Amino acid sequence: MGTKKFGEDFSNPVIQSKFLLSSMKEDGTPGLALSFGLTPNEGSGDLRTHGSSSYLLGLISKRMYDDHLLLHLNIGATKNWIQDEKSETKPFWGVGAEFALWTFEWRGVFEVFSGDPFHPIRTDVATQAGFRWLYSDLLNFDAIIGAEPRINDNGHRIGGLSSWIQFGIRITGDVFTPAGKKGRSEGADGLFK
């Protein structure tokens, strides 16, 4: 029986972009954005997903109660190429919330979604929840747990749940703000001011 070396398993890389169309106003109009992404058929070992996918999403976000509650709605589609099979386009949706906890900087996050823009064969409803620490306007830390139905390589349910734990760092920049002004916590204005 062979042994694996550290670093032999790599998940498929994710390439994504987001375009802000209009910014969300505090207790006012929602923000609108478009997101496009690609997950190529690369990677190695057990973490690799056999197939490629791309996605296009419309993102709607609403600020409420002096930013103590943020609501998000994502609607779009994924296009998947699984090994030698034909490509398939599937709907994607997600509903989520971010809310203040014991202090404004410590946030709870919760999301329910169907499909996965980063996984070519994922279609079932999944959920994830966790914490976000707003260290500063430009730096956030996340700790998330999630669960979804277990599936085989062809996308068919095989019973039980698959779960995950994810830790992340979000670094946001303000290079696209008007005249390059620094330190705008509200972010950019979007394409349609």
Buried (B, 14 or more C-beta within 10 A) or exposed (E): EEEEEEEEEEBBEEEBEEEBEBBBEEEEEBBBBBBBBBBBBEBEEEEBBEBBBBBBBBBBBBBBEEBEBBBBBBEBBBBBBBEEEEEBEBEBBBBBBBBBEEEEEEBEBBBBBBBBBBBBBBBBEBEBBBBBBBEEEEEBEBEBEBEBBEBEEEBEEEEEEEEEEEEEEEEEEBEEBEEEEEEEEBBBBBEEE
